[in-house]
Amino acid sequence: MASLRCNYSVIFLFSVVLFASLIPKLHANIGDFDPYLEKRAEEALQSSLAAYNENPEQLTQTFNKEVGETLFNGTRRYLREMI
C-alpha cells in the first residue's frame, strides 16, 4: 500500500511540474509574427503558387524525359554501361 501511495505522489508531482512548464507557453504570443516573417511567408506562398502545375501527367513526362536524357547522355559512359 505504501508503494501505491508513492506512485500517486510521483504522478501528482509530475503533473504539477508539467502544468507549471506549460504556463509560460500560454503567454508566448506565437501568433504575433514580426513583419519580416510575414513578408517571407507571403513570398513563399506566391512562389509556391507560381510553381504549381495543374497537369501532373505533363510534369511527370517532363521529369522522365530529363532523367532519360541524363542517363543516356554520351558524356557519361559509365552510366550507359550499367543499363
mmCIF file of the N, C-alpha and C atoms, coordinates in Angstrom:
data_MODEL
# 
_entry.id   MODEL 
# 
loop_
_atom_site.group_PDB 
_atom_site.id 
_atom_site.type_symbol 
_atom_site.label_atom_id 
_atom_site.label_alt_id 
_atom_site.label_comp_id 
_atom_site.label_asym_id 
_atom_site.label_entity_id 
_atom_site.label_seq_id 
_atom_site.pdbx_PDB_ins_code 
_atom_site.Cartn_x 
_atom_site.Cartn_y 
_atom_site.Cartn_z 
_atom_site.occupancy 
_atom_site.B_iso_or_equiv 
_atom_site.pdbx_formal_charge 
_atom_site.auth_seq_id 
_atom_site.auth_comp_id 
_atom_site.auth_asym_id 
_atom_site.auth_atom_id 
_atom_site.pdbx_PDB_model_num 
ATOM 1   N N  . MET A 1 1  ? 0.818  -1.189 0.000   1.00 0.00 ? 1  MET A N  1 
ATOM 2   C CA . MET A 1 1  ? 0.000  0.000  0.000   1.00 0.00 ? 1  MET A CA 1 
ATOM 3   C C  . MET A 1 1  ? 0.863  1.253  0.000   1.00 0.00 ? 1  MET A C  1 
ATOM 4   N N  . ALA A 1 2  ? 2.033  1.167  0.641   1.00 0.00 ? 2  ALA A N  1 
ATOM 5   C CA . ALA A 1 2  ? 2.921  2.327  0.696   1.00 0.00 ? 2  ALA A CA 1 
ATOM 6   C C  . ALA A 1 2  ? 3.487  2.632  -0.689  1.00 0.00 ? 2  ALA A C  1 
ATOM 7   N N  . SER A 1 3  ? 3.781  1.584  -1.472  1.00 0.00 ? 3  SER A N  1 
ATOM 8   C CA . SER A 1 3  ? 4.325  1.825  -2.815  1.00 0.00 ? 3  SER A CA 1 
ATOM 9   C C  . SER A 1 3  ? 3.259  2.443  -3.723  1.00 0.00 ? 3  SER A C  1 
ATOM 10  N N  . LEU A 1 4  ? 2.000  2.099  -3.511  1.00 0.00 ? 4  LEU A N  1 
ATOM 11  C CA . LEU A 1 4  ? 0.917  2.685  -4.294  1.00 0.00 ? 4  LEU A CA 1 
ATOM 12  C C  . LEU A 1 4  ? 0.783  4.169  -3.973  1.00 0.00 ? 4  LEU A C  1 
ATOM 13  N N  . ARG A 1 5  ? 0.919  4.522  -2.707  1.00 0.00 ? 5  ARG A N  1 
ATOM 14  C CA . ARG A 1 5  ? 0.847  5.916  -2.305  1.00 0.00 ? 5  ARG A CA 1 
ATOM 15  C C  . ARG A 1 5  ? 2.041  6.688  -2.885  1.00 0.00 ? 5  ARG A C  1 
ATOM 16  N N  . CYS A 1 6  ? 3.193  6.056  -2.950  1.00 0.00 ? 6  CYS A N  1 
ATOM 17  C CA . CYS A 1 6  ? 4.381  6.681  -3.525  1.00 0.00 ? 6  CYS A CA 1 
ATOM 18  C C  . CYS A 1 6  ? 4.174  6.936  -5.022  1.00 0.00 ? 6  CYS A C  1 
ATOM 19  N N  . ASN A 1 7  ? 3.545  5.985  -5.726  1.00 0.00 ? 7  ASN A N  1 
ATOM 20  C CA . ASN A 1 7  ? 3.288  6.155  -7.142  1.00 0.00 ? 7  ASN A CA 1 
ATOM 21  C C  . ASN A 1 7  ? 2.345  7.323  -7.397  1.00 0.00 ? 7  ASN A C  1 
ATOM 22  N N  . TYR A 1 8  ? 1.333  7.474  -6.560  1.00 0.00 ? 8  TYR A N  1 
ATOM 23  C CA . TYR A 1 8  ? 0.405  8.602  -6.714  1.00 0.00 ? 8  TYR A CA 1 
ATOM 24  C C  . TYR A 1 8  ? 1.107  9.928  -6.486  1.00 0.00 ? 8  TYR A C  1 
ATOM 25  N N  . SER A 1 9  ? 2.000  9.972  -5.530  1.00 0.00 ? 9  SER A N  1 
ATOM 26  C CA . SER A 1 9  ? 2.706  11.228 -5.266  1.00 0.00 ? 9  SER A CA 1 
ATOM 27  C C  . SER A 1 9  ? 3.660  11.571 -6.412  1.00 0.00 ? 9  SER A C  1 
ATOM 28  N N  . VAL A 1 10 ? 4.264  10.581 -7.019  1.00 0.00 ? 10 VAL A N  1 
ATOM 29  C CA . VAL A 1 10 ? 5.142  10.821 -8.160  1.00 0.00 ? 10 VAL A CA 1 
ATOM 30  C C  . VAL A 1 10 ? 4.323  11.319 -9.348  1.00 0.00 ? 10 VAL A C  1 
ATOM 31  N N  . ILE A 1 11 ? 3.172  10.721 -9.585  1.00 0.00 ? 11 ILE A N  1 
ATOM 32  C CA . ILE A 1 11 ? 2.303  11.149 -10.682 1.00 0.00 ? 11 ILE A CA 1 
ATOM 33  C C  . ILE A 1 11 ? 1.805  12.568 -10.435 1.00 0.00 ? 11 ILE A C  1 
ATOM 34  N N  . PHE A 1 12 ? 1.428  12.870 -9.195  1.00 0.00 ? 12 PHE A N  1 
ATOM 35  C CA . PHE A 1 12 ? 0.970  14.207 -8.863  1.00 0.00 ? 12 PHE A CA 1 
ATOM 36  C C  . PHE A 1 12 ? 2.088  15.232 -9.053  1.00 0.00 ? 12 PHE A C  1 
ATOM 37  N N  . LEU A 1 13 ? 3.283  14.906 -8.594  1.00 0.00 ? 13 LEU A N  1 
ATOM 38  C CA . LEU A 1 13 ? 4.418  15.808 -8.740  1.00 0.00 ? 13 LEU A CA 1 
ATOM 39  C C  . LEU A 1 13 ? 4.733  16.037 -10.226 1.00 0.00 ? 13 LEU A C  1 
ATOM 40  N N  . PHE A 1 14 ? 4.706  14.979 -11.009 1.00 0.00 ? 14 PHE A N  1 
ATOM 41  C CA . PHE A 1 14 ? 4.939  15.098 -12.445 1.00 0.00 ? 14 PHE A CA 1 
ATOM 42  C C  . PHE A 1 14 ? 3.881  15.985 -13.101 1.00 0.00 ? 14 PHE A C  1 
ATOM 43  N N  . SER A 1 15 ? 2.634  15.823 -12.699 1.00 0.00 ? 15 SER A N  1 
ATOM 44  C CA . SER A 1 15 ? 1.551  16.634 -13.264 1.00 0.00 ? 15 SER A CA 1 
ATOM 45  C C  . SER A 1 15 ? 1.725  18.105 -12.922 1.00 0.00 ? 15 SER A C  1 
ATOM 46  N N  . VAL A 1 16 ? 2.119  18.396 -11.706 1.00 0.00 ? 16 VAL A N  1 
ATOM 47  C CA . VAL A 1 16 ? 2.327  19.784 -11.289 1.00 0.00 ? 16 VAL A CA 1 
ATOM 48  C C  . VAL A 1 16 ? 3.484  20.403 -12.068 1.00 0.00 ? 16 VAL A C  1 
ATOM 49  N N  . VAL A 1 17 ? 4.573  19.672 -12.228 1.00 0.00 ? 17 VAL A N  1 
ATOM 50  C CA . VAL A 1 17 ? 5.721  20.187 -12.978 1.00 0.00 ? 17 VAL A CA 1 
ATOM 51  C C  . VAL A 1 17 ? 5.342  20.399 -14.445 1.00 0.00 ? 17 VAL A C  1 
ATOM 52  N N  . LEU A 1 18 ? 4.597  19.479 -15.020 1.00 0.00 ? 18 LEU A N  1 
ATOM 53  C CA . LEU A 1 18 ? 4.160  19.608 -16.403 1.00 0.00 ? 18 LEU A CA 1 
ATOM 54  C C  . LEU A 1 18 ? 3.264  20.830 -16.579 1.00 0.00 ? 18 LEU A C  1 
ATOM 55  N N  . PHE A 1 19 ? 2.318  21.007 -15.705 1.00 0.00 ? 19 PHE A N  1 
ATOM 56  C CA . PHE A 1 19 ? 1.424  22.162 -15.766 1.00 0.00 ? 19 PHE A CA 1 
ATOM 57  C C  . PHE A 1 19 ? 2.206  23.459 -15.590 1.00 0.00 ? 19 PHE A C  1 
ATOM 58  N N  . ALA A 1 20 ? 3.156  23.480 -14.675 1.00 0.00 ? 20 ALA A N  1 
ATOM 59  C CA . ALA A 1 20 ? 3.951  24.688 -14.438 1.00 0.00 ? 20 ALA A CA 1 
ATOM 60  C C  . ALA A 1 20 ? 4.815  25.010 -15.656 1.00 0.00 ? 20 ALA A C  1 
ATOM 61  N N  . SER A 1 21 ? 5.257  24.007 -16.386 1.00 0.00 ? 21 SER A N  1 
ATOM 62  C CA . SER A 1 21 ? 6.070  24.279 -17.566 1.00 0.00 ? 21 SER A CA 1 
ATOM 63  C C  . SER A 1 21 ? 5.224  24.769 -18.735 1.00 0.00 ? 21 SER A C  1 
ATOM 64  N N  . LEU A 1 22 ? 3.930  24.514 -18.727 1.00 0.00 ? 22 LEU A N  1 
ATOM 65  C CA . LEU A 1 22 ? 3.063  24.964 -19.806 1.00 0.00 ? 22 LEU A CA 1 
ATOM 66  C C  . LEU A 1 22 ? 2.592  26.405 -19.634 1.00 0.00 ? 22 LEU A C  1 
ATOM 67  N N  . ILE A 1 23 ? 2.599  26.919 -18.446 1.00 0.00 ? 23 ILE A N  1 
ATOM 68  C CA . ILE A 1 23 ? 2.090  28.265 -18.185 1.00 0.00 ? 23 ILE A CA 1 
ATOM 69  C C  . ILE A 1 23 ? 2.834  29.332 -19.003 1.00 0.00 ? 23 ILE A C  1 
ATOM 70  N N  . PRO A 1 24 ? 4.167  29.347 -19.075 1.00 0.00 ? 24 PRO A N  1 
ATOM 71  C CA . PRO A 1 24 ? 4.830  30.389 -19.885 1.00 0.00 ? 24 PRO A CA 1 
ATOM 72  C C  . PRO A 1 24 ? 4.471  30.309 -21.363 1.00 0.00 ? 24 PRO A C  1 
ATOM 73  N N  . LYS A 1 25 ? 4.186  29.143 -21.864 1.00 0.00 ? 25 LYS A N  1 
ATOM 74  C CA . LYS A 1 25 ? 3.857  28.997 -23.277 1.00 0.00 ? 25 LYS A CA 1 
ATOM 75  C C  . LYS A 1 25 ? 2.480  29.558 -23.609 1.00 0.00 ? 25 LYS A C  1 
ATOM 76  N N  . LEU A 1 26 ? 1.637  29.697 -22.635 1.00 0.00 ? 26 LEU A N  1 
ATOM 77  C CA . LEU A 1 26 ? 0.321  30.263 -22.884 1.00 0.00 ? 26 LEU A CA 1 
ATOM 78  C C  . LEU A 1 26 ? 0.400  31.742 -23.209 1.00 0.00 ? 26 LEU A C  1 
ATOM 79  N N  . HIS A 1 27 ? 1.440  32.403 -22.743 1.00 0.00 ? 27 HIS A N  1 
ATOM 80  C CA . HIS A 1 27 ? 1.598  33.834 -22.961 1.00 0.00 ? 27 HIS A CA 1 
ATOM 81  C C  . HIS A 1 27 ? 2.715  34.135 -23.953 1.00 0.00 ? 27 HIS A C  1 
ATOM 82  N N  . ALA A 1 28 ? 3.066  33.189 -24.807 1.00 0.00 ? 28 ALA A N  1 
ATOM 83  C CA . ALA A 1 28 ? 4.202  33.365 -25.713 1.00 0.00 ? 28 ALA A CA 1 
ATOM 84  C C  . ALA A 1 28 ? 3.852  34.203 -26.933 1.00 0.00 ? 28 ALA A C  1 
ATOM 85  N N  . ASN A 1 29 ? 2.575  34.387 -27.226 1.00 0.00 ? 29 ASN A N  1 
ATOM 86  C CA . ASN A 1 29 ? 2.137  35.149 -28.392 1.00 0.00 ? 29 ASN A CA 1 
ATOM 87  C C  . ASN A 1 29 ? 2.779  34.620 -29.674 1.00 0.00 ? 29 ASN A C  1 
ATOM 88  N N  . ILE A 1 30 ? 2.665  33.335 -29.864 1.00 0.00 ? 30 ILE A N  1 
ATOM 89  C CA . ILE A 1 30 ? 3.250  32.690 -31.026 1.00 0.00 ? 30 ILE A CA 1 
ATOM 90  C C  . ILE A 1 30 ? 2.623  33.232 -32.313 1.00 0.00 ? 30 ILE A C  1 
ATOM 91  N N  . GLY A 1 31 ? 1.353  33.580 -32.279 1.00 0.00 ? 31 GLY A N  1 
ATOM 92  C CA . GLY A 1 31 ? 0.667  34.045 -33.473 1.00 0.00 ? 31 GLY A CA 1 
ATOM 93  C C  . GLY A 1 31 ? 1.069  35.436 -33.922 1.00 0.00 ? 31 GLY A C  1 
ATOM 94  N N  . ASP A 1 32 ? 1.755  36.190 -33.097 1.00 0.00 ? 32 ASP A N  1 
ATOM 95  C CA . ASP A 1 32 ? 2.175  37.547 -33.463 1.00 0.00 ? 32 ASP A CA 1 
ATOM 96  C C  . ASP A 1 32 ? 3.575  37.487 -34.056 1.00 0.00 ? 32 ASP A C  1 
ATOM 97  N N  . PHE A 1 33 ? 3.629  37.481 -35.394 1.00 0.00 ? 33 PHE A N  1 
ATOM 98  C CA . PHE A 1 33 ? 4.923  37.426 -36.059 1.00 0.00 ? 33 PHE A CA 1 
ATOM 99  C C  . PHE A 1 33 ? 5.387  38.833 -36.397 1.00 0.00 ? 33 PHE A C  1 
ATOM 100 N N  . ASP A 1 34 ? 6.666  38.972 -36.545 1.00 0.00 ? 34 ASP A N  1 
ATOM 101 C CA . ASP A 1 34 ? 7.184  40.270 -36.952 1.00 0.00 ? 34 ASP A CA 1 
ATOM 102 C C  . ASP A 1 34 ? 6.978  40.463 -38.454 1.00 0.00 ? 34 ASP A C  1 
ATOM 103 N N  . PRO A 1 35 ? 7.055  41.670 -38.943 1.00 0.00 ? 35 PRO A N  1 
ATOM 104 C CA . PRO A 1 35 ? 6.788  41.949 -40.361 1.00 0.00 ? 35 PRO A CA 1 
ATOM 105 C C  . PRO A 1 35 ? 7.716  41.196 -41.311 1.00 0.00 ? 35 PRO A C  1 
ATOM 106 N N  . TYR A 1 36 ? 8.942  40.949 -40.901 1.00 0.00 ? 36 TYR A N  1 
ATOM 107 C CA . TYR A 1 36 ? 9.884  40.224 -41.756 1.00 0.00 ? 36 TYR A CA 1 
ATOM 108 C C  . TYR A 1 36 ? 9.386  38.810 -42.037 1.00 0.00 ? 36 TYR A C  1 
ATOM 109 N N  . LEU A 1 37 ? 8.940  38.117 -40.990 1.00 0.00 ? 37 LEU A N  1 
ATOM 110 C CA . LEU A 1 37 ? 8.449  36.752 -41.192 1.00 0.00 ? 37 LEU A CA 1 
ATOM 111 C C  . LEU A 1 37 ? 7.145  36.733 -41.971 1.00 0.00 ? 37 LEU A C  1 
ATOM 112 N N  . GLU A 1 38 ? 6.293  37.726 -41.766 1.00 0.00 ? 38 GLU A N  1 
ATOM 113 C CA . GLU A 1 38 ? 5.060  37.791 -42.546 1.00 0.00 ? 38 GLU A CA 1 
ATOM 114 C C  . GLU A 1 38 ? 5.366  38.011 -44.024 1.00 0.00 ? 38 GLU A C  1 
ATOM 115 N N  . LYS A 1 39 ? 6.352  38.856 -44.321 1.00 0.00 ? 39 LYS A N  1 
ATOM 116 C CA . LYS A 1 39 ? 6.753  39.096 -45.707 1.00 0.00 ? 39 LYS A CA 1 
ATOM 117 C C  . LYS A 1 39 ? 7.328  37.824 -46.323 1.00 0.00 ? 39 LYS A C  1 
ATOM 118 N N  . ARG A 1 40 ? 8.168  37.118 -45.576 1.00 0.00 ? 40 ARG A N  1 
ATOM 119 C CA . ARG A 1 40 ? 8.747  35.866 -46.081 1.00 0.00 ? 40 ARG A CA 1 
ATOM 120 C C  . ARG A 1 40 ? 7.668  34.819 -46.336 1.00 0.00 ? 40 ARG A C  1 
ATOM 121 N N  . ALA A 1 41 ? 6.677  34.752 -45.469 1.00 0.00 ? 41 ALA A N  1 
ATOM 122 C CA . ALA A 1 41 ? 5.585  33.797 -45.652 1.00 0.00 ? 41 ALA A CA 1 
ATOM 123 C C  . ALA A 1 41 ? 4.784  34.123 -46.900 1.00 0.00 ? 41 ALA A C  1 
ATOM 124 N N  . GLU A 1 42 ? 4.532  35.396 -47.137 1.00 0.00 ? 42 GLU A N  1 
ATOM 125 C CA . GLU A 1 42 ? 3.795  35.808 -48.337 1.00 0.00 ? 42 GLU A CA 1 
ATOM 126 C C  . GLU A 1 42 ? 4.603  35.511 -49.593 1.00 0.00 ? 42 GLU A C  1 
ATOM 127 N N  . GLU A 1 43 ? 5.917  35.761 -49.555 1.00 0.00 ? 43 GLU A N  1 
ATOM 128 C CA . GLU A 1 43 ? 6.771  35.448 -50.703 1.00 0.00 ? 43 GLU A CA 1 
ATOM 129 C C  . GLU A 1 43 ? 6.805  33.942 -50.967 1.00 0.00 ? 43 GLU A C  1 
ATOM 130 N N  . ALA A 1 44 ? 6.848  33.158 -49.921 1.00 0.00 ? 44 ALA A N  1 
ATOM 131 C CA . ALA A 1 44 ? 6.862  31.701 -50.084 1.00 0.00 ? 44 ALA A CA 1 
ATOM 132 C C  . ALA A 1 44 ? 5.549  31.209 -50.678 1.00 0.00 ? 44 ALA A C  1 
ATOM 133 N N  . LEU A 1 45 ? 4.447  31.791 -50.246 1.00 0.00 ? 45 LEU A N  1 
ATOM 134 C CA . LEU A 1 45 ? 3.148  31.412 -50.791 1.00 0.00 ? 45 LEU A CA 1 
ATOM 135 C C  . LEU A 1 45 ? 3.071  31.755 -52.273 1.00 0.00 ? 45 LEU A C  1 
ATOM 136 N N  . GLN A 1 46 ? 3.502  32.960 -52.646 1.00 0.00 ? 46 GLN A N  1 
ATOM 137 C CA . GLN A 1 46 ? 3.463  33.359 -54.049 1.00 0.00 ? 46 GLN A CA 1 
ATOM 138 C C  . GLN A 1 46 ? 4.382  32.485 -54.895 1.00 0.00 ? 46 GLN A C  1 
ATOM 139 N N  . SER A 1 47 ? 5.534  32.141 -54.364 1.00 0.00 ? 47 SER A N  1 
ATOM 140 C CA . SER A 1 47 ? 6.476  31.285 -55.089 1.00 0.00 ? 47 SER A CA 1 
ATOM 141 C C  . SER A 1 47 ? 5.897  29.884 -55.297 1.00 0.00 ? 47 SER A C  1 
ATOM 142 N N  . SER A 1 48 ? 5.249  29.349 -54.278 1.00 0.00 ? 48 SER A N  1 
ATOM 143 C CA . SER A 1 48 ? 4.668  28.009 -54.409 1.00 0.00 ? 48 SER A CA 1 
ATOM 144 C C  . SER A 1 48 ? 3.480  28.015 -55.363 1.00 0.00 ? 48 SER A C  1 
ATOM 145 N N  . LEU A 1 49 ? 2.697  29.096 -55.370 1.00 0.00 ? 49 LEU A N  1 
ATOM 146 C CA . LEU A 1 49 ? 1.578  29.183 -56.314 1.00 0.00 ? 49 LEU A CA 1 
ATOM 147 C C  . LEU A 1 49 ? 2.078  29.324 -57.747 1.00 0.00 ? 49 LEU A C  1 
ATOM 148 N N  . ALA A 1 50 ? 3.184  30.035 -57.944 1.00 0.00 ? 50 ALA A N  1 
ATOM 149 C CA . ALA A 1 50 ? 3.744  30.181 -59.287 1.00 0.00 ? 50 ALA A CA 1 
ATOM 150 C C  . ALA A 1 50 ? 4.344  28.870 -59.786 1.00 0.00 ? 50 ALA A C  1 
ATOM 151 N N  . ALA A 1 51 ? 4.857  28.045 -58.894 1.00 0.00 ? 51 ALA A N  1 
ATOM 152 C CA . ALA A 1 51 ? 5.490  26.789 -59.288 1.00 0.00 ? 51 ALA A CA 1 
ATOM 153 C C  . ALA A 1 51 ? 4.484  25.653 -59.448 1.00 0.00 ? 51 ALA A C  1 
ATOM 154 N N  . TYR A 1 52 ? 3.260  25.856 -59.040 1.00 0.00 ? 52 TYR A N  1 
ATOM 155 C CA . TYR A 1 52 ? 2.246  24.801 -59.103 1.00 0.00 ? 52 TYR A CA 1 
ATOM 156 C C  . TYR A 1 52 ? 1.889  24.493 -60.548 1.00 0.00 ? 52 TYR A C  1 
ATOM 157 N N  . ASN A 1 53 ? 1.837  23.224 -60.869 1.00 0.00 ? 53 ASN A N  1 
ATOM 158 C CA . ASN A 1 53 ? 1.460  22.778 -62.205 1.00 0.00 ? 53 ASN A CA 1 
ATOM 159 C C  . ASN A 1 53 ? 0.160  21.995 -62.080 1.00 0.00 ? 53 ASN A C  1 
ATOM 160 N N  . GLU A 1 54 ? -0.866 22.432 -62.806 1.00 0.00 ? 54 GLU A N  1 
ATOM 161 C CA . GLU A 1 54 ? -2.174 21.794 -62.695 1.00 0.00 ? 54 GLU A CA 1 
ATOM 162 C C  . GLU A 1 54 ? -2.247 20.466 -63.432 1.00 0.00 ? 54 GLU A C  1 
ATOM 163 N N  . ASN A 1 55 ? -1.260 20.175 -64.267 1.00 0.00 ? 55 ASN A N  1 
ATOM 164 C CA . ASN A 1 55 ? -1.278 18.948 -65.044 1.00 0.00 ? 55 ASN A CA 1 
ATOM 165 C C  . ASN A 1 55 ? -0.158 18.026 -64.559 1.00 0.00 ? 55 ASN A C  1 
ATOM 166 N N  . PRO A 1 56 ? -0.460 17.097 -63.664 1.00 0.00 ? 56 PRO A N  1 
ATOM 167 C CA . PRO A 1 56 ? 0.597  16.241 -63.128 1.00 0.00 ? 56 PRO A CA 1 
ATOM 168 C C  . PRO A 1 56 ? 1.176  15.274 -64.160 1.00 0.00 ? 56 PRO A C  1 
ATOM 169 N N  . GLU A 1 57 ? 0.394  14.897 -65.171 1.00 0.00 ? 57 GLU A N  1 
ATOM 170 C CA . GLU A 1 57 ? 0.918  13.998 -66.188 1.00 0.00 ? 57 GLU A CA 1 
ATOM 171 C C  . GLU A 1 57 ? 2.027  14.680 -66.988 1.00 0.00 ? 57 GLU A C  1 
ATOM 172 N N  . GLN A 1 58 ? 1.819  15.945 -67.342 1.00 0.00 ? 58 GLN A N  1 
ATOM 173 C CA . GLN A 1 58 ? 2.833  16.682 -68.088 1.00 0.00 ? 58 GLN A CA 1 
ATOM 174 C C  . GLN A 1 58 ? 4.101  16.837 -67.241 1.00 0.00 ? 58 GLN A C  1 
ATOM 175 N N  . LEU A 1 59 ? 3.939  17.109 -65.968 1.00 0.00 ? 59 LEU A N  1 
ATOM 176 C CA . LEU A 1 59 ? 5.078  17.248 -65.081 1.00 0.00 ? 59 LEU A CA 1 
ATOM 177 C C  . LEU A 1 59 ? 5.864  15.942 -65.003 1.00 0.00 ? 59 LEU A C  1 
ATOM 178 N N  . THR A 1 60 ? 5.147  14.826 -64.903 1.00 0.00 ? 60 THR A N  1 
ATOM 179 C CA . THR A 1 60 ? 5.802  13.522 -64.835 1.00 0.00 ? 60 THR A CA 1 
ATOM 180 C C  . THR A 1 60 ? 6.527  13.211 -66.133 1.00 0.00 ? 60 THR A C  1 
ATOM 181 N N  . GLN A 1 61 ? 5.918  13.510 -67.269 1.00 0.00 ? 61 GLN A N  1 
ATOM 182 C CA . GLN A 1 61 ? 6.557  13.260 -68.558 1.00 0.00 ? 61 GLN A CA 1 
ATOM 183 C C  . GLN A 1 61 ? 7.823  14.109 -68.720 1.00 0.00 ? 61 GLN A C  1 
ATOM 184 N N  . THR A 1 62 ? 7.748  15.352 -68.309 1.00 0.00 ? 62 THR A N  1 
ATOM 185 C CA . THR A 1 62 ? 8.921  16.223 -68.390 1.00 0.00 ? 62 THR A CA 1 
ATOM 186 C C  . THR A 1 62 ? 10.040 15.705 -67.504 1.00 0.00 ? 62 THR A C  1 
ATOM 187 N N  . PHE A 1 63 ? 9.695  15.292 -66.303 1.00 0.00 ? 63 PHE A N  1 
ATOM 188 C CA . PHE A 1 63 ? 10.696 14.752 -65.380 1.00 0.00 ? 63 PHE A CA 1 
ATOM 189 C C  . PHE A 1 63 ? 11.331 13.487 -65.946 1.00 0.00 ? 63 PHE A C  1 
ATOM 190 N N  . ASN A 1 64 ? 10.508 12.570 -66.447 1.00 0.00 ? 64 ASN A N  1 
ATOM 191 C CA . ASN A 1 64 ? 11.037 11.331 -67.009 1.00 0.00 ? 64 ASN A CA 1 
ATOM 192 C C  . ASN A 1 64 ? 11.918 11.601 -68.225 1.00 0.00 ? 64 ASN A C  1 
ATOM 193 N N  . LYS A 1 65 ? 11.543 12.563 -69.042 1.00 0.00 ? 65 LYS A N  1 
ATOM 194 C CA . LYS A 1 65 ? 12.338 12.914 -70.216 1.00 0.00 ? 65 LYS A CA 1 
ATOM 195 C C  . LYS A 1 65 ? 13.708 13.435 -69.796 1.00 0.00 ? 65 LYS A C  1 
ATOM 196 N N  . GLU A 1 66 ? 13.738 14.324 -68.813 1.00 0.00 ? 66 GLU A N  1 
ATOM 197 C CA . GLU A 1 66 ? 15.013 14.881 -68.357 1.00 0.00 ? 66 GLU A CA 1 
ATOM 198 C C  . GLU A 1 66 ? 15.890 13.815 -67.706 1.00 0.00 ? 66 GLU A C  1 
ATOM 199 N N  . VAL A 1 67 ? 15.288 12.899 -66.968 1.00 0.00 ? 67 VAL A N  1 
ATOM 200 C CA . VAL A 1 67 ? 16.064 11.814 -66.369 1.00 0.00 ? 67 VAL A CA 1 
ATOM 201 C C  . VAL A 1 67 ? 16.620 10.909 -67.464 1.00 0.00 ? 67 VAL A C  1 
ATOM 202 N N  . GLY A 1 68 ? 15.801 10.601 -68.462 1.00 0.00 ? 68 GLY A N  1 
ATOM 203 C CA . GLY A 1 68 ? 16.266 9.770  -69.562 1.00 0.00 ? 68 GLY A CA 1 
ATOM 204 C C  . GLY A 1 68 ? 17.407 10.415 -70.315 1.00 0.00 ? 68 GLY A C  1 
ATOM 205 N N  . GLU A 1 69 ? 17.308 11.714 -70.557 1.00 0.00 ? 69 GLU A N  1 
ATOM 206 C CA . GLU A 1 69 ? 18.388 12.410 -71.242 1.00 0.00 ? 69 GLU A CA 1 
ATOM 207 C C  . GLU A 1 69 ? 19.664 12.402 -70.415 1.00 0.00 ? 69 GLU A C  1 
ATOM 208 N N  . THR A 1 70 ? 19.539 12.499 -69.130 1.00 0.00 ? 70 THR A N  1 
ATOM 209 C CA . THR A 1 70 ? 20.709 12.477 -68.261 1.00 0.00 ? 70 THR A CA 1 
ATOM 210 C C  . THR A 1 70 ? 21.348 11.094 -68.237 1.00 0.00 ? 70 THR A C  1 
ATOM 211 N N  . LEU A 1 71 ? 20.524 10.052 -68.179 1.00 0.00 ? 71 LEU A N  1 
ATOM 212 C CA . LEU A 1 71 ? 21.059 8.695  -68.119 1.00 0.00 ? 71 LEU A CA 1 
ATOM 213 C C  . LEU A 1 71 ? 21.704 8.266  -69.433 1.00 0.00 ? 71 LEU A C  1 
ATOM 214 N N  . PHE A 1 72 ? 21.150 8.700  -70.533 1.00 0.00 ? 72 PHE A N  1 
ATOM 215 C CA . PHE A 1 72 ? 21.651 8.257  -71.829 1.00 0.00 ? 72 PHE A CA 1 
ATOM 216 C C  . PHE A 1 72 ? 22.548 9.295  -72.485 1.00 0.00 ? 72 PHE A C  1 
ATOM 217 N N  . ASN A 1 73 ? 23.057 10.210 -71.722 1.00 0.00 ? 73 ASN A N  1 
ATOM 218 C CA . ASN A 1 73 ? 23.964 11.231 -72.239 1.00 0.00 ? 73 ASN A CA 1 
ATOM 219 C C  . ASN A 1 73 ? 25.276 10.554 -72.605 1.00 0.00 ? 73 ASN A C  1 
ATOM 220 N N  . GLY A 1 74 ? 25.827 10.872 -73.795 1.00 0.00 ? 74 GLY A N  1 
ATOM 221 C CA . GLY A 1 74 ? 27.044 10.226 -74.269 1.00 0.00 ? 74 GLY A CA 1 
ATOM 222 C C  . GLY A 1 74 ? 28.277 10.578 -73.477 1.00 0.00 ? 74 GLY A C  1 
ATOM 223 N N  . THR A 1 75 ? 28.264 11.660 -72.726 1.00 0.00 ? 75 THR A N  1 
ATOM 224 C CA . THR A 1 75 ? 29.461 12.055 -71.992 1.00 0.00 ? 75 THR A CA 1 
ATOM 225 C C  . THR A 1 75 ? 29.615 11.280 -70.690 1.00 0.00 ? 75 THR A C  1 
ATOM 226 N N  . ARG A 1 76 ? 28.611 10.561 -70.296 1.00 0.00 ? 76 ARG A N  1 
ATOM 227 C CA . ARG A 1 76 ? 28.690 9.800  -69.047 1.00 0.00 ? 76 ARG A CA 1 
ATOM 228 C C  . ARG A 1 76 ? 28.613 8.326  -69.385 1.00 0.00 ? 76 ARG A C  1 
ATOM 229 N N  . ARG A 1 77 ? 29.688 7.780  -69.882 1.00 0.00 ? 77 ARG A N  1 
ATOM 230 C CA . ARG A 1 77 ? 29.707 6.412  -70.378 1.00 0.00 ? 77 ARG A CA 1 
ATOM 231 C C  . ARG A 1 77 ? 29.468 5.381  -69.291 1.00 0.00 ? 77 ARG A C  1 
ATOM 232 N N  . TYR A 1 78 ? 29.922 5.654  -68.086 1.00 0.00 ? 78 TYR A N  1 
ATOM 233 C CA . TYR A 1 78 ? 29.751 4.665  -67.020 1.00 0.00 ? 78 TYR A CA 1 
ATOM 234 C C  . TYR A 1 78 ? 28.293 4.448  -66.691 1.00 0.00 ? 78 TYR A C  1 
ATOM 235 N N  . LEU A 1 79 ? 27.446 5.408  -66.926 1.00 0.00 ? 79 LEU A N  1 
ATOM 236 C CA . LEU A 1 79 ? 26.005 5.202  -66.701 1.00 0.00 ? 79 LEU A CA 1 
ATOM 237 C C  . LEU A 1 79 ? 25.402 4.329  -67.792 1.00 0.00 ? 79 LEU A C  1 
ATOM 238 N N  . ARG A 1 80 ? 25.898 4.466  -69.006 1.00 0.00 ? 80 ARG A N  1 
ATOM 239 C CA . ARG A 1 80 ? 25.379 3.656  -70.109 1.00 0.00 ? 80 ARG A CA 1 
ATOM 240 C C  . ARG A 1 80 ? 25.729 2.188  -69.896 1.00 0.00 ? 80 ARG A C  1 
ATOM 241 N N  . GLU A 1 81 ? 26.869 1.893  -69.331 1.00 0.00 ? 81 GLU A N  1 
ATOM 242 C CA . GLU A 1 81 ? 27.295 0.508  -69.106 1.00 0.00 ? 81 GLU A CA 1 
ATOM 243 C C  . GLU A 1 81 ? 26.414 -0.188 -68.072 1.00 0.00 ? 81 GLU A C  1 
ATOM 244 N N  . MET A 1 82 ? 25.866 0.564  -67.149 1.00 0.00 ? 82 MET A N  1 
ATOM 245 C CA . MET A 1 82 ? 25.049 -0.032 -66.101 1.00 0.00 ? 82 MET A CA 1 
ATOM 246 C C  . MET A 1 82 ? 23.710 -0.520 -66.654 1.00 0.00 ? 82 MET A C  1 
ATOM 247 N N  . ILE A 1 83 ? 23.260 0.031  -67.741 1.00 0.00 ? 83 ILE A N  1 
ATOM 248 C CA . ILE A 1 83 ? 21.937 -0.302 -68.273 1.00 0.00 ? 83 ILE A CA 1 
ATOM 249 C C  . ILE A 1 83 ? 22.006 -1.448 -69.176 1.00 0.00 ? 83 ILE A C  1 
# 
